Amino acid sequence: MDTNSDGNLDTGDDPFMPYYPGDEYVDWVGTTIDHFGGAMPPFLENSLPTPNQFAFLLTDPSNKLGNLYGRFSGDAVHSKPMVICETAAMYLPHITKQASQLAIKQAWWEQAFNVQGDSASGPDIFKHYPNIRALLWFDIEKVEATTDGLVADWQFSANKEVRQGLVKHLSQKATYGKAKGVQYWKMLDDMVSQGHGEACSRQKPKFLFHSPPPLPPPSHPPLPLGAFLLSPPPPPSPAQHSSARSPPAPLRTPVPAGCDDVTPPGGWSCQQQKEWGKCSASWMVSNDWCRHTCGQC
């Protein structure tokens, strides 16, 4: 929206206020902050996050109007609690000669979950952004259109080394202010095992479960120092309901007679691949996927 009426849509226009209904209607604000490989799509690199990348994406110092945290959570006017609705670092399993999965994701969580003081990697989250009250890790593996159809692994839970590394990091105690000496982040399983069950989710916004509880009224009680959830994966496809004893499908499936479509792994249909312009992609052609839909019979 051209909010400054200069005839252009650019960084001089306000991306938020035209759509902000008012403080009386808003209890939380949220955003997504992810690390992709490379500077511009298609993202085809396993590259490490740059120092301060999480904080830069959160506050966008190059564009004052685009600073969501500063304008709605860190200011004295709105001061809304913020949830990072999705965060993760992407790893491409098919690319093995660059940064490792552990190195990429560790570099990311050391920024996103840093409560150990300012460092070369990034600022202390609690010290500089105390109104960030919860983060949800995007714990899923999926085909990304921005990676030319390659499978992107955003998970931390599927790899033992990565999972143990993140859990260890989250167990660290904060070093600043009222959080000093306290384990700032609480994981879902920790909260459940300590008896913070369904009753608490009805009374306080503790973010115990895979989906957040109903938004609290403006006069909600104080929130816990921090919370950490696992983002739920999408519903399984019909193919995933097959017996656990069934052998996995081979990566390359022989093309049936009659040039019927063979859908590539990942759950996306041939029609979707065509709409995304993937019919001529080398990985589609070399595997004889979607030949009928793509007109390659």
N, C-alpha and C positions, 0 to 999 in steps of 0.2 A: 504494500500500500504506500502511495506517495504521500507520506505524512508531512513533509515540509513543502509540498506543492511547488517543487522546482522542475517538475516534468520528467524526473528520472527516478528509477527504482535502484537505489544504491545504499551504501552504508550510512548515508545521511538520513535515512528513513528509520523510524522506530519500528522494530519487528515485533514488539510485545504489546504495548499499551493499547493499540486499536482493538486487541482481542482480550484484554484483561477486564473481567466483569466487575472488579472491585473487591476490596479487602473483605467485605462482609460475606462474599461468596467463595473466597479462596482460603483453604486451610493449609495446603501444601503446594509447593512448586516442584517441578521435576525436570530432569533433562537426561540425555544419553551421552556418554563420553566413551568412545572406543578407540583402540589403536589399530590402524590398518597398516599394511606393509607398503611403503612407498609414499610419495607426496601426492600423486594424482592417480585416479583410476585409469586403466585397470591396475589393481593392487596385486602385484605378482612377486613380491619380495618378502622374505622372512627377515625383517629388519627390527632392530631394537628401538624402543621409544626414545625420543630425544629428551634430554633433561628438561624438567618443568613442563612437559607436554600436557599432562593432566590439568595442571593449574592454568595453562594458557587456554586450553579448550573450554575450561570452566568459566573463565572471566573475560577472555578475548580482549586483552589490553589494547589491541589495535583498533577496537571499535567500542567506544564507551556505551553506545546504545545497545550493543549486543551482549553486554555483561549481565547475564541473567542472575547470577548469584549476587553481584554487587547491587543490582537494582531492586531485587525482590526479597533477598534473604539477608544480605549483609548491611542493608541500610537501616536507618532509624524510622523509616516511614512504614514500610510493609513488614519487614522482619519475619518473613515466612520460613518455617522449617523446610528444608530441601531434601528430596530423595533423588539419588542418582539411579534412575529407573533401569538403566542397563549400562554395564561397563565390562570390558574384557579386552584382551589383546589377541589378535588373530595370528594363527600359525597355519601354514600351508604344508601338509604332510608330504605332498608330491615334490616339494623343493627341499633338498637335504644338504645343500652345500653352503648355506648361509647360517644365520644365528639359530641356535637350538630353541626348541619349544620352552624349556625351562628358563633359559636366559631371557627370552622375550617376555614371558608372563611374570617372571620375578621382577624384571625391571619395571613392569607396569604396576604390580601390586605394591612395590616399594614407593610408588608415587601416590596411587589412589588410596592406600590404607596407611599412609605414613603418619604416625603420632609419636615419632621418636625424635622430633626436633627438625629444624630446617637442615637440609643437606644439599649436596651437589645435584641430587636427582630431582628434588622438588621440595616445596614448603611443607611444614607440619600442618596436617589437615585441621586438627582441633584448634590450633593456635590461630590460623588465618581464616578458616571457614567453619566456625563452631556450629553453624546452623545446618550443616550437612548431617542429617540424623540417621540415614540408612543408605546402603549401596547394595545393588543386586547384581551379582555376577552373571553374565550371559553364558550359561553353562550348556553349550550345545555345539554340535558339529553339523554343518549344513553347506549346501552349494550356494555360493554367492554370485549374483549377477555381475558384481564389480570385480570378480577375480576370473573373468572369462570362463565361468562354469566350473572352476576347480573347487574341490571340497575345502572349506575353511574350518579349522578346529579352534573354537573359542573356549573349549572346556578347560576346567582345572581338575574336575573330579575323575576323569577317565585315565589319567596318567598318575601313577603312584608317586613318582618323584615330585611332580608339580603339586599334587594334592597335599603331600606332607609339607612341602615348602610353604605353601600358602597358610595352612593351619598353624605352622610354627610362627609365621610372621604375625598372624592375627592374635596369637597368644601373648605378644609383647605388651608391656605396660607403657602407658603414656608418660611423657616427661614434662608436660606443661600444665600450668594452672590447676584448676580444680580436678582435672583428670589425672594429675601426676600420681604415679604409683598404682594406677587402676588399669585393669585390662579393658581397654577402651571398646574393642570390637567384640561382639557376642555373636557366635554362629548359631544357626537354627537349631542344630542338634543339642548344643549346650543349653539353650533356653528351655527346650522341651524336657531334657533330663533333669533340670533343676525345678521342675514342677510348674513352670510358667505356662500353664496349659490354656485351654480354650477360654476359661473364665477370665483370664487376664486380658485376652484379646478383645473381650467385650467391654472392658473397663478402661484400659489404657492402650494407646497406640504403640505396642511393643514390637510390631513387625516380626511375629514369631513364625509365620507360616509362609508358604510359597507365594500366596497372594496377600497383599496388605489388607488389614481389617478396614471396615468403613471409616471414612474420614472423620476425625473427632470434631466436636464443635469448637469454635474459636477459644473457648475457655478451658481447653483440654489441660490436664495436669502435666507437669514437667515430663519430658521424654527421657529415656535412658541415654547415657553418653553416646552410644553408638550401636548400630545393629548391622548385621550382614546376612543376606538371604541368598538362596540359590534361585535363579530365574527358572521357572518351570519350562520344560521342553514342550513343543507342540504335541497334540494328540498323535498317537502312533498311526501310521498308515496301515491299511488292511494287510499288506505284506508282512508287517512287523508282528501281526497276531499269529503267525504260523508257529508250529511246534518248535520248542527250543531244541529238539533233537534234529530238526531239519538242517541239512548242510547249507552253508552260505552260498549265495549265488556267485558264480564266477564273474570277474570283472568284465570279461568280454563274452557275450552270449552269442552263439551261432545265429545267423540271420535265417529265419524260417523261409520256406519256399513261398513264393507269392509276394515277396517284398512286404511283409507285414512289419509294422513298427516294433522295434525293440527299444524299450525305454531305458535310458542310462540310469545308473544308480544315483540315489539322492532323493527320490520321491517326486521329482518334477516331471510333468507330462511332456510328451513330444510337442503338443500344441504350444505349451509355455516356452519350450526351448526355441521354437520357431518364432514366436512373438518377441523373444529377447534377442533375435538375430544370431542364434548359435548354430544354425544349420551348417554353416561353412567352417566352423571352428575345427581345428585339426583333430582334437580329441573326439569330436562327434563323427567326423568322416572316417578316421582310422578304425573306429570301433563299429562302424556300420549301424550306428544308432539313429532311429527315427527316419529311416530312408524314405518311407512312404509319405509322411507328413512333410518332409523337406524336399520332396520331388527328386530323389536321387536313385530311383529304381532303374 
